[in-house]
Amino acid sequence: MTSVLVAYASRHGATQEIAERVADTLRAAGLEASARPVRDAGDLAGYDAFVVGSAVYMFHWLKDATRFVRANRAILAGRPLWLFSSGPLGTETTDAKGRDVLEVSQAKEVAALVDTLHARGHEVFFGAWSSGKPVGLGERFVAVMPAARAALPEGDFRDWPLIDAWSDGIAEELRGGSVEPG
């Protein structure tokens, strides 16, 4: 049976919940899958494929996620790999200039990671945010400044059917026999 690690870096838990949903979907499709924080991923040698995701802040993946993929570059590049990012907030799919919000919200590292690691894909998902638990100076500023709060919508904007469909596509590709065990 194909074994998949869904590794993630999450700041408030929204990215963790996406990773857990991906792992649940892969298990429902008959694959062996587990979701773990990148800090607790352990030995990667026993996995046949990987999904790695990170929350995006200020156009960057979280440092733990970036460190994880760089430290494990050889094994990740040698096996089927998919990447995802979470972070844009709101329901608008285009910005004021008419650009696709998900495209312009990509972390700066992603293009190089996709290329270097030979990732089979990268998806950006809308995220979730609550001002009730600010982490870091930037979030504290947003939580207390009315004008900043208006610019950063609060709520859960994740598109679960889209996440499920993306995960189903990964499962289909893995079940299609395109994976060589590690």
N, C-alpha and C positions, 0 to 999 in steps of 0.2 A: 504494500500500500504506500502511496506517495505521502511523504511527511513534509508539512509546510510550517515554517515559523513565520508568524506575523509579529514583527518587532516594531515597537512604536516609542516615540517620545511625546509626552503630553504635559501640558502645563496646568490645565484645569480639569482634565478628565474627558473632554469632548473627543479628542483624538484617540484616547484609550478606548472609548466606547465604539468608535468607528472600527478600530483594529479588532475588538472583540466581535463585532458584527461580521467582519470579513471572515474571521476564523470560524464563527458559527455557520456561516454560509458554506464555507469549504467543507466543514464536517458534514453538513446536511447533504452535500454532493458526494459523500463517500470517501473523502480524503481525511487523512490524519492531520489536524491543524491545531496549533496552540498560539495564543496571543501572550506576549511578554514585553515588559518594558525593555528598551535596548540595554539598560544598565544590568538587567538580570537575564539576558538572553542565554548565557552559558556557552557551552561548546556547540558550534554550528555544524560540525562534521556530520552529525546524524540526520541532517535535513536534506531533502531532495530539492526544495524550492523555497523561495523567500518572498515575503511582502514586507516592505519597510515603509513606515509612515511617520510624519512629524507635523506638529503644529507649526505654523509660520507666523513669525512676529517680525515686523519691520523688514519684510521681504527676505527673511532668512529662516532656514530650518533651525530648530533648537540645537544647541551645541552638542548635546548628548547624541542626537541622531547623526549629525555630521561626523562626529568622532567614531561612532559605531561603524558607519559604512566605510570610512577611510581605514580603520583598523582591520576590517574584515574584507577589504577590497578583493583579495584573491579568491576567496571562496564564493563571495557574492557574484563576482563576474563570471565564475565558472558554472553557475547553475541558474535555472530560470528565476528571474527577479522582476518584481513589480514594485513601483514606488507610488506613494500617495502623500498629499499635503492637505492640511485642513487649516482654514483660517478666515477666508473672506466672510464678512458678516452682512446680513441684510437679504433682501429678496430681489434686488435689482441685478439683472444679468449684464447690463452695460453701464459704463461710467458716464460722466458728463460729456466726455469726448466721443462717446459711441463705441468705445472699445469693450471687448469681452472682459468682464470682471475676473473671471477665473484665469484667463490668459495673463492679464497684467498683474495678477496676484501671485504668480509663481515665485517661489524662492529663488534667489540668485544662484544658488548652488545646483539647482536641479538639472539644468541642461548638461552641465559637465558630469554630474553623477550618472545620468541616463547614458551618456556616451561612454564614459570610462567603465561603468559596470555592465554595459550591454543590457540594460533593463529593457524588458519587453513592453513597458509602458509606464506612464506616469499620469496620475489623475489628481486634479485639485477638487476638493469638496468644500462646500460652504461649512462653516463651523458654528460654534455656539459660544456665547459670552454672557457673563453676569457681573455687574459691577459690585456685587456683594462680597467678592473675594479677590480684590486687586492684588496682583503680584508684581513687584517692581515699581520703579518710579513712574514710568509712563502710564501704567494702569491706575496707579493712585491718582495721578493728575486727571485722567479721564473720569474717574469715579467722583471727584469733587468739583469739577468745573462744568457748569451747565452747558456751555457752548461745545465743549469737547464731548460730553455725553450725547448731545444731539447728533454729532457726526459719527459716533460709534454705536450702532443700534444694539440693543440688548435683546437676547433671545436665542432660541435654538433654530438655526437655519439649515441644518443638515437635511439632505435629500436622501432618505433611507431607500426608496425604490432605486435611485441611481446607484447608490452604494451596493445594494444587493445585485443589481444587474452587472456592475463591474466585477464583483466577486464571482458571480456565476460565469462570467467570461473567462476568468482565471481558472476556475474549476474545469470548465470545458476544455480549455487548452491543456491543462495538466492531465486530465483523463484521456485526452486524445493520443497519449503515448509519446508526447514530445519531450518527456523528462527522462533523463538517464540518472538512475540512483547514484547517490554520493558514496 
